[in-house]
Amino acid sequence: MNRPVRTRFAPSPTGGLHLGGVRTALYNFLFTRKHGGTFVLRIEDTDQTRFVPGAEEYIIKCLEWCGITPDESTTAGGNYGPYRQSERKHLYAQYAQQLVAAGHAYYAFDTPEELAQMRAANANQQYDHTIRMQMRNSLVLPDTEVATLLAQGVPHVIRIKMTPGETLTFTDLIRGEISFDTSLVDDKVLLKADGMPTYHLAVVVDDYLMQITHAFRGEEWLPSAPVHLLLWEYLGWKEKMPDWAHLPLILKPDGYGKLSKRDGQRLGFPVFAMNWTDPATGETMTGFCERGFLPEAFVNMLAMLGWNDGTTQEIFSLEELVQAFSLERVHKAGAKFDFEKAKWFNQQYIQQASDDVLVLLVRPYIEEHVGEVTDELLWQVVPLIKERCSLLADFWDQGHFFFKDPETIDVDAIREKWNDSTQQFFTAWLEALDQLEVWSAESVERSFNELVAAQGIKKGAVMLPLRIMLVGGKYGPGVFEIAGVVGKEAVVRRLRRNLFSV
């Protein structure tokens, strides 16, 4: 295909943006940027029964956070708009009518009750070539009656007329040649009773009118491919049909089945790019952003879920992904989601980030717990604990004691080391700290070591109790670095409070 590359990400505004959807957008984006093309964001909101207020704005916000910027969209504009399908409603009926006139589609006047009765007779019954001649449609009814029903405005849909016994074949850019038996495909609705197109008609018409050259979508859409193939042919656009690539699924961690939002709730990890609150139920689903992922790490992790460049490299900037990406390296099999691996990616980006950047990113996670904190304090804390953090939220978990006294301490761990000489040491050291004029990590450590030597006790016998009294448990960076940051007043207060509770 020699046409300029044009791809599209076409989500439905029905809820939160699943990481599988973001990956589809990402692969479109990477392919487009590599080939110097145009990336389109199209909002497919033809199913008004599932439309959720705010979802479109949420999708746009998620893509912005990820750095996946469309060239044409509802907000960026472009020469092929409108980019919201509900605003293109006037375009679809003419093509549905064209299909009816050519004998490739028909009017169906079946009521919901009649359709329910059809399905009740056989739970697996589809509206296909085996049943359509028993239903109320223009293939069965006299032309005069059809004309009367249409003139009276009787509710109806337009269905594609599938011809049984044919084999349809196309070449998928990932999976190679794929064939379908048309006898197994039902007569899908193309135009609904409200005049809105279904996905099947809208996606073909819009891809044609927007001159899309490559269409990437999840493999769950493969069963719809024969309908779309025929629509491209029946509408006379076969030579303009985009190349298709059906992406592998993102699977549950155990590899059994597609990853869902309920899996994330059950296993304790996010599956949406950003927080999403369902306006109908008020339920909030945590996003990767709010959980503490850097967007660059999230994008890098997603790229590797179903693709690699053939080397052992795992860390790629967005620019490097653009250069390395190719559909030939996209896997056919599904990719198991591993949250620990996702956190590993984020940890790598946290280690690479400058302290100035991390101070800005970490601040909200700290101030959520203690209110406003100074840049000076954050600049001291961030370098000390960044190596211990996989998520931005970890900066609080790993460093809360820098900002407030620990609410509880691991008393049992102290008692293992505690005796009369330990008590005497800390009592004497408190007096020495009161007299310490210059406060720093070095001066505190020097004072500590001098008293250890003077009292003739083992340093290890008092180091662990000191750490636990300062931070609450057996964790944290160097204990004297902690003391230097939190300051004399806090150290003395924590030692005095905990010394007498042991």
N, C-alpha and C positions, 0 to 999 in steps of 0.2 A: 504494500500500500504506500503510494507516494504522496498522499495528501499530508498536509501539516498535521501533526499529532494533536488531537483534542480528546481529553478524557473527562469523565464526570464522576463525582461522588453524589449519589442521589438518595439521601436518607429520608425516612418518613418521620414527621414530628410527632411521635407517639409516646415519647418518654426519654429516659436517660440514654446517653450514647455509650453503648457497650464497647469494650476494647476491641472486639472483632470488627465493629463498624469503623473505629478509628484506624485499625490496620488496613482496611479496605481503602480508606481515604489516603493513608500514607503510601501504599503501593501505587495508587493512581498518581499521587503527587511526585514520587520518586521517578517513576517511569516518564512522566511528562517533563519534569525538569531536565532529565538526562537527554531527552530528545528535543529540547527547546520548544516544547509545545504549550498548549493552553489547558489549564486545569479549571473545570467548571464545578461549582456547587449548585445543585438543583434540588429544590425541596419538593418531594413527592407527597403531596397532601390531598390526594384525590379521595382517600377514604376518610370522609368527614366524621364517621362514627368513632374513629380511633384518634382523631385529632386532639392534642393536648395543648392548651394555652401555655405559652412560654417555652415550648420544646424547641421551636425553630431558633429562638434567640440563644437558648442553651447550647444547641449544636454549633452555632457560629462561635460562641465563646470558647467551647472546647477546642475547636480547630485553631483558634487564635492562640490559645495557651500552648498547643503543641507546635506552633510554628508552621502549620500546614495551611498556607494562605491561598485561597482560590483567586484566579485571575478574573473570573466572571461569577457573579452571584447576585442574590437579592439585594445585597448591600453595595457590592462593587459595581454592579451594572454590567453592561456588555451589549454586543450587537445581536444577541440571539434570545433575548428575553421575551416575555417575562420568565424569571427563573423559579417561579412558584407555580406548581401545576394547577392549583385552583384558579389562578389568573389566566390560564391557558384553556379553560373549559370550552371556549368557543371553537377551538381548533380541532377537537377530536371527533365530533359527531359526523363531520363531512367524510372522514376516512372510514368510519364505521358504516356509513351509508354506501360508500363506494364499494366496500366489501360485500354488502348485501346485494347491491345491484349486479355485482359480478358473480354472484352465486357462491361466494366463499363464507358468507355469514347469513344469519337469519334472525327474525324477530321471535322472541319467546314471551308468551303472555301468561305463563304459569303463575298461579298465586302461591304465596308462601305455604298455604295449606296443601295445595296440590304437590308441591315439592316435598313437603314433609311426608305426605302419603307415599310418594315414590320411594323415599329413603326408608320408610317404615317397612315396606315390603321386602327390602333387601338392604341390610345395614351397609354393605359395601357398594351399593348401586351408585354409579355416577351418571350424570346427564351426558350420555355419549351416543355413539352410533347404534348401540343395541337398544336404546330406550327412547330416543328422540321422536321416533314416529308414533309413539304412544302418548305424547305430551301435546300441550296446546301451543303450537308455534306455526310459523309461516310455511314450514315444510309440509304441514298436515292440513292446515285450514285453507279453504278456498281464497283466492286472491281478493274477491269482493269482501269477504269477511275480514280479512287482514286490513284492507283499506279502511273499512268502517271502524275497526278497533283503533287504528292509528288516528283517524279523524276525530274520534271521541276522546282521545287522550287517555285510553286505557293503559295503566302502568305496564311496562314491558322492558325487557333487556334485549341486547343484541349479543348473540353467541357466535363464535367461530364454528364453521362446519368442517369438522375433521374427516378426512377421507381415510377409511381403514385400509389396512393391507399394504401400506407404503413404508419405506425405510428412509428416514431423514438422516443425513450425515453432515457434520461440520468438524472443523479442526480447531480444537481448543489450544491456546498458546501454552498451557501448562500440561494438559492431559493427552494431547495428541488427538487422533481421530475418535469421534464419539458418534454412535448411531442410535436411533430411536425407532421403535415400531409404532406407527400412528394408531394402530388398533388399540393401544393401551392408553391413549390420551383422550380425555373427555373434552366436550365442547365448552371451552372456557367462556365465561362472560367477558365481553369486550367493552360494552357500554352499559352502565347501570341505569335503573329506572329514574334516578334523579338527574340523568344527563352527564354524570361524571364517568370518565373512563376507568376501567380497572388498570392495575399495574401493567397487564399484558399489552394493552393497546397503547397506553400512555408512554411506556418506556420505548416502544418502537418508534412512535411518531416523534417524540421529543429527541431521541438520539438521531433521527434522520434530519429533523429541522435544525438541530443544533450542530449538525455535521460532526458528530462524535465518531472518532476513528478507532478507539479501543475502549472496551467495556469490561471492567473488572468487577466481579461480584462473588459472593460466597457460593460454595458448592451446593448449598441447599436449594439454589435456583436452577440447578441442572434439569429437574423434571419439567420446568417451564420452557426449556429451550426449544422443543419442537413447535410449540405454539408461536414463539417469536420468530423462528426460522420461516415458518409459513407466512406470517404477517409481512415480513420483509419481502418475501417472494410475491405474495398476492397483491401487495400495494405497488409492485413494480420497482422496488428499491433494492433488490438483491445485491446489485453491484456496489451499493453504498453502505452495505451492512458493516458495522464495526467488527474488528477482530475481538473475540471473546476470550477471557481468562477466568476460570472458576477457581477461586482461592480455597485452600484447605481450611477446614474448620479449626477453631481453637477449642481444645478439648478440656474436660475436667482433669484435675491433677492425676486421677487414676487412669485416664485415657479412655474411659467409657462414657461416651456421649458428649454433646456440645456443652461448653461451659455456659451456665446461666447465672442470672443475678442471685437466684436462690442458693446456688452453690457457694457464691461469695459470702452470703449471710451465714450459711451453715458452717463454712470453714474459716471465716474470719478474715477475709481479704476483699478489697474492692474489685468490681468488674466494670465500673463506669469511669470515664475519664475524670469527671468532676462531680461534686455533690449534686444529687438530683432529688428534689422533693416532689413527690406526686401530689398535684394540687387537689386531686379527688380524695385521697386517703390521708394526706399529711405525712406519709411515710417518707423518711429521708434515707437515701442510699449513699454511703460514703464513696467519694471518688479518690482516684490516685493522687490528684492534686492536693486535696485536703489531708490525705493520709501522710503526706510529706514527701512525695516524689518530685524530683526536678523534671520539667518537661522534656529536657534533652535525654534524660535517662529513660523516661517512659517511652519515648519514640524509639530510642535505640533498642530497648527490650522488645517492643512490638515488632520491629523490623526483623528481629531474629526468630520470631515465632512463625516459622514456616519458610524461612529463607536463610541462606548464608552465601558468602562469596567464594566458597571453596577452599578457604584457608582457615587457620585457627583463630584469626582475629575476631574479637567480639565487641570491642568498643569502637564505635563509629560516630563521628559528628554527623549532623544532617548533610553537610556538604559532601562528606566522604560516602555517605549512603547513596546520595544521588549519583556519584561517579561509579560506585561499585554495583549498584542494583541492576539485575537482569531477571526477566521472567524465567529464563532457562534454569535459574538456580532456586526457583520457588518449588517447594516440595509438593508432591501430590497427596501425601498422607497428612492427616491432621496433626496439629502440634499440641502437646500437653502443656497446660499452663502450670508453671512452678513459681509460687509466690516467693520462695526463698531465693530463687534465681533472680526474680524481678528485683528483690531488695539488694542483691549483690550488684546488679547494674547501677542501682541508685547510689550505693555506697561508693562505687568507683567514681561517679560524678561528684559526689560530696568531697572526696579526697582531692579531686582535680580543681575544685572551685577555689577561688581566692577567698581569703578571710573576709574581705570587705563585702563580697557578694553574699557569703554565708550569713554575715551579721544581718543583712537586710532580710534574707529569707527566713532566718531562725526567729527573728524578733516576735512575729505573731504567736508562735508556739510557746514562747516564754511568757509574753504579756497576757496570754489567755489565763495564766495561773497566778501571776503576781502583779499585774498592772504594769505601768511604765517602767522600763529599765533604761539605763544609760548606754550609749555607744561604747563608752570607755570600758564598762563592765563586760559587755558582750565581746569586745575585741580581746579581752583577756581570757574569757572562757572558751570561745569557739576553737582556738588552736589547741587547747588542752584536751578536748573531748571529741574532735571531729573524726578521729580514727576509729572511735567506738560506735559511730552512728551510721545506720543504714538508711534511716528516714529522717526527715527534718524534725519530726515529732520526737525522735530519740534524743535530741539535744536537751529536752526537758527531763526525760527519764534518766539520762546519763549525767545531768548536771544540775538537777533541781536544788541541790545543797549549796550551790553558789549564790542562789537568790533568796533562800529562806532556810531557817533551821529545820532539820529533819523532824517530822512529827513523831516518829518512833525510831528506836534503834534496836539492833540485834543484840539484846542483852545476853542471851545464851552464849553467843560467840565470844563475848567479852569475859564472861565468867570462867571460860576455859583457861584464860590467861591471868585471871585476877587472883591476887593474894595481898598480904600486908605490904610487901615491898613495892608492888605495883601502885597501891593506894598512896604510899608514902612518896613515890616518885611523882605522881601527878599533882599531889598536894604541893610539893616543893616546886614543881615546874610552873604551876599557876602563879606562885609568888614571883618566879623569875620572869615570867611573861609580863607581869604588871610593871616590872622595872625596865622592860625592853624599850629603848628609845627609838631605834630605827626598825621599822617593821617591813620585812620582805621574806620571801621564801628562804633565802640564804641565811638571814639572821635568825629566823625561827628554827631552822635545822641545826644551826651552830649551837644555839642555846640548848636544844634537845640533846645533841650529842655530848655536850659538855657535862650535862647533868647525868646522863647514862654512865659516862666514865667516872664521874665523881662518886656515884652511888654503887658502882661495880655490878650493875645488873646487865642482863643480855638485852640488846636493842630490840630483838625480835619479840621479847615478852611484852614490850610496851607499844610497839608500832601498830599492831592490829587494834588494840583498844583505842589508840588515838584516832585511827581511821574511822572506826565505827562511831565513836562519839562525835566526830566532825560531820560525817556524811550519812550515817544510819546503817551502813552495811559494808560488806567486803567488796567494794567496787570503787571506781573512780580513778582519776589520774594520780600523779605523785601527791602524797599527803601534804608535803610542805608547800607544794605549788598551790594546793587548795587553800592552805592556811594563809599564804601570801595574798591570795585574791580576795578571800572573804573578809580579811582584816582582823585586827587585834580584838576589837569589841566582840565580834561574833565568835571567834575562837575561844576566848575566855568565857563567854556566856555558855557556849555549848559544853565546854569541859566542866564548868561548875555545875550545870544542870544535870549532866549525865554521870558525873563522878559519884554523886551521892545517891543515884538510883540503881547503881550496880549491886 
